[in-house]
Amino acid sequence: MKSIVRKVQKAISNVNKEIEGNSVGKYGAGLASEGYAGGYRDALNDVLLALRGVNPNRRWYWGHFKE
């Protein structure tokens, strides 16, 4: 599982670099994370939480699972 976590963390790092590259100008910084890259980063962060046994708190999407 450590290998998966490392890969997800590297992917998040790459997404952050893309978002930083899109942060141009006065309004770009505020809007850059609103697109696909920002949503993908949120999803990857949710996966990391789930791998650590934490239910992400995204609206009702993850719900309450019974195991």
Secondary structure, 3 states (H helix, E strand, C coil): CHHHHHHHHHHHHHHHHHHHHHCCHHHHHHHHHHCHHHHHHHHHHHHHHHHCCCCCCCCCCCCCCCC
